[in-house]
Amino acid sequence: MLRARAPASDDSGRDVPADPALTESEDELLFRALVLGGRDYLHKTGHRKVLLGLSGGIDSAVTCALAVAALGPENVLGVAMPGKYSSDHALADADDLAKRLGIRCITVPIAPPFDGLRESIDPALASIDERALGSALPDIAEENLQSRTRGTILMALSNRTGALLLTTGNKSELAVGYCTLYGDMNGGLSLLSDVPKLRVYALARWMNAHPAEAGFATPPIPISTIEKPPSAELAPDQRDDDSLPPYDVLDEIVDRYVERKQAVASIVRETGFDRDLVARITRLIDINEYKRKQTPVGIKVTTVAFGTGRRVPIAQRWRSG
């Protein structure tokens, strides 16, 4: 943590403004950069209001807090969309977040539209000798359909209200494709697309520790949102670490491969991580470029952001050694 310094003086003895890079912590600098970037983008594109899905998870909570800091609570609408695999605390945490931030939050269950889609899709699957949705788990098609149902609801609300839909995915998940095209990737702006998962948690803790500095009356992020294991809640008892390594490992690999441009062998040598794990994660980063080409624009806060900051082909046969 960087410590605050007294204002410097020039040769005439007059006080000059302190350099924020010397007086503010990295978490505060990141918070202010994301708020400024989001506010600037929205104002310049003519958007005065935003909406976003509130899952009770850390990414949507931090995105919502940033939006409130940028636009004010009266200009942010939260949408809770419980499904059959949603935990009880997901809805409670979303409601708690909305109360802390002073925003309006509406609830739109996804069961009716999801069941309607199944009624059309299951017969189509049977006609081509494929099993019905959810007949055996895990079922990626069923998981993605839940996400796309939510994405459709959010886009309809955005179209009707004129509020810009904010996407809530972070850099770690975007790197390995842990996101759904036309589902949770729907939106017009992504505030966290260049923020690794562990930094999202750090942002939440900083805002809670310094609510007044962040412009909040009370700590904005529910403690249960910070402490519970991250999960997409698209399958029974699902957790992110069922399919991904711990985020301290994943973030380190993403940082070295994407930002430092290190090869697999260098990452393994310098970190001691398992070679097969590093190869699998870097492979996921490579093959999910097609998803990132279709993701909303984001705020650049690292040395290399996905998009124009990392121009790689979607289809390639080269592999890092």
N, C-alpha and C positions, 0 to 999 in steps of 0.2 A: 504494500500500500504506500503510495506516494504521500508525503506529508506537505501540508500547505506551507507556503513561504510568504513572507511579507513582501509587499510590492517593492519592486526595484526602483532605484532612483537614477535619473540621467545625470549628465555633467552639471546641470544647473541646480540639481537638488530636488527637482520636481518628481513626484511619484509617477511611475508609468505602470500601466496595467500588467499584472502578473501573467506569465505564459500559462494557459490552462494545462498544457502538456507537462508542466512542472508542478502544478498545484493540485491537480485532480487525479484521482485513481483511474486505472484503466477501465474499470467498470463504469465509473461516472462518465468518462469520455465516450465510451461506447453508447451509453444511454443517451447522451446529448446528441451524438452523431445520428443515431437512428431516429430520434424525435425530430431533429432538424431536417433530415433527409425525407422523412415521411411527410411532414408538414409542407415542406417546399414542393415536393412532387404533387401533392394533392391540390395545393393552392394554384400552382401553375397550370394544372390540367383542368381546373374548374370544378373540382369535387369538394364539397363542403361537409359531406357526411360519409361514413363508412359503416359496414356491417361485417360480421364474421361469425363463424361457428364456434361455440364454446363447448368443448368436450369435457372440461374439468381437468385437462392436462396442462402441463407446464408451457408448451408452445403457444397454445391459444390464450392462456392467461397472460403471458408476457406480451404477446402481440396486442392484446386488448389494452393492457396498461399503457403501452407505448402510444397507441392510438388516442387514448384519453389524454395523455400528456401533450400530444400534438394538436388535438382538435377540441378538447373539452368533452365532458361526459354527455352533454346534450346532443352531440353529433355522432355518437357511437351506439350501434344497436347490436346486442348479442343474441345469438340464436342457439338454443340448446336443442339437440336432435337425438333423443335417446332411441336406441334400437334394442333388439332382444338380447344382445350380449353386453349392453351397457351396465356398469356396476351402479349400485345405489349411490355411492359417494360421488360418481361423475356428475350427476345432476345437482347434488347438494353443493359440490365444489363450484360448479358454474354459477349457481344462485348466490353463493357466498361472495364470489369474485364480483358479480354484478352489483351487489349491495356495497361492497367496499369501494368500488369505483364510481358508484352513483349513476350507473347506466341502466337503460331499459333492457330487459332480457325476456324474450318470448320462447315458448317451448313448442316444437313441431315434431311429434313422434314420427319416425320413418316407417313404422310397421305397415300402415295402410298403403302407401305408394309402393313399398318394397314387395308386399304380398301381391299387389296388382301386377307388378312386373313379372313376378314368378309365375303367375297364372298364364302369362303369354309365353314366357321363356321355357318353362319346363316341357310343355308339349312340343315346342320346337326342338329341344334337346332330345326328347324321346324319338322324334322323327328321324334323327340322324344317329340313333343308337348311342347317345350320350346320357350319362346319369343326371338325375335331377339335381338342382341346386341344393346344397346342404345335406344331401343324402349320405355323404361320408365326409368326415372332417379330418384334417383341414381341407378347406375348399377355397382356393384363391378366387375363383369366379364369384362365389357367394360373398366373400369379403369385399371384393372390389365393387360389387353391385350395391352393397350398403353404402360405401363411400360415394359412389356416383349418384345414389339417391339423395344423399345429403347435398352433394354439389349442385344437383338440379334444383333442389329447394332453395338453396342460397342464391343461385343465379336468378331464379324467378323473383325473389324478394328484392334483389339488386335492380333488376329491370324495372320493377314496379315503383320502387322508391327513389331510384336514381342514386342511391348510396353505392359507393365503390366497395366491392367485395375484397377483403384482405385475405390473402393466403397465409397460413400459419406455419408451414414447414420450415425446418432449420437446415443448415448446411450439411450436417452429418447424414441426415436421412436423405436429402436430395442427392448427396454424393453416391450413395449405394442404391438408389431407386426405391427407397422405403416410402413410397408415396404412390398415389393412384391418379393416372391421367384422367381428366374429365370428372374427377371426384374431389379429393382434398387439394388437388393442384389448381382447381378453378379459382379465378380471381384476377384482379387488375394490378395488385401490388403485393410484394412479399417483403415484409420488414426483416425477417430473420433468415433469408436465404443465404446470407454470407456469414451467419453466426453459428459456430459449432454448438453442439448440444450442451456441453459442459459450460460454455459461456452463457447459454440461455439460463441455466440454473444460477450462475454467478450474478447475472442481471437481476433475477428475481430476488436473490438474497440482498443485493445492494439496494434495490428499491425498498425492500422491507426494513432494512437497517437505516435508510435515509429518506423516509417518506416526504418530509418537508422539502428537502433539496430537490426531490423529483417532482414536487408539486402536488402531493397527495396529503389528505388530512390524516390518514392512518396507513399502516402497512397494507399495500394493495393486493398482495398475492396470498391466498390461503395456505397455511402451513402444510395441510394435508396434500395440496397440489405439489408442493416441493418435495415432500418426503415419500410419497407413494411411488412404487416402481412404474416407470413409463410403459404405457400400453396403448395400442390402437383400438382395443376393445371391439374387434371384428370377429372374434372367435372365443369359445369358452376359456376362461382363465388365461388369456393371451398376454404375453409380456414381450417387450422389445428384444430382450436378451434370449428369447427362444430362437431367434434367427440372426441376431447381430451379436458381435462381441461386446463386452462392457464398453461404455462410451469413452472411458479414458483411453482404452486401446484404440477404438475406432477413430476418435478424434486425432490421435497421434499419427495414425496411418494416413488419414486424409490430409492432415497438415503437411506431412513429409512428401506425399505423392503429388498433391495438387499444388501446394504453395511453394515448397522447396524443390519440386521436380526431381525427387530422388527415385532411383530404380529400386526394384524389389530387393535385390541383394544388399544395397546400401541400407535400406530400412531394417532388414533382418540383422545385419551386422551391428548397427548402432543401437538398436532397441532390444535385441534378444527375443523378439517376438517369433512365434512359430512361422516357418517359411510358408507352409501351406495356407495358413490364415492370412498372411500378408498378400500372397498371390490371389487368394479368393477375393479379398476386399478390393484390391487394385483392379481385378478383372470386373467386379461389379461396377466400379467407378467408370471403367471404359465402356462397358456395354449399355450403361444407362444414360449415355450422352443424348440419345434420342428423346428421352423424357425431358432432360434439361433444356433442350432446344424449344420445348413447348411450354416451359414454365413462365409465370408472370415475371415482369421486371422486378429487380430487388435493389436494395441499398448496399453499395460496396463499402465494406469496413475492414477487409483484410487485404493483404498484398496481392492475392489472386482470387478473384471472384469468378464463379461460373458465368458463362456467357462470353462477352467480348474479351474478358480478361483471360480466358483459357480456350483458345480456338483449336479444337481438335476435331478430326472427322468423326461422323457418326458411325460409319462402317470402316473397320480397319482390321488387318490381320496381324499387325505388329504387336508384340507382347513385351512388357518390361522384364528384363532378366535380373 
